[in-house]
Amino acid sequence: MSVGNGSSGKKDVVVVRPGDRRTFDDVLTCSTPEVIDPQHPAQMEMWRRRAIGIAKQYSWNQYAERPPLDLEFGRVDVLITSDPAAVDRFQPGDGCATCIEGNKVAKQYLEENPEASVTLVNLQVTECW
């Protein structure tokens, strides 16, 4: 048996057996460092790669009690934006309270800081048990 948070942020009890695989979508939202210049392609690519690394580590950190043997990461999409409306369009989440609250915080941050941007990462994760 495994207990994990998954993308919903709530504890789900899932019975797993060796060799089982479970695929789900996970999301991460973070502020974009002020030193990243959106007009500088090399800086943007460096930050995009770093954001993907943060998202992958975040996925691993969700397993407090018993992590899977491995996590495989499939599709990864990244958007760096200063447009509050883009948050819901790009990262709708699964409708859980954690996703709704995360999007609300990101939109509020952008509305209160028009010069700022956020980095949104959507990734497909497969648990390998």
ABEGO torsion letter per residue (X at the ends): XBBBAEAAGBBBBBBBBBGBBBBBBBBBBBBBBAABBAABAAAAAAAAAAAAAAAAAAAAAABAABBBABBBBBBBBBBBBABAAAAAAABAEAGBAAAAAAAAAAAAAAAABAABBBBBBBBBBBBBX
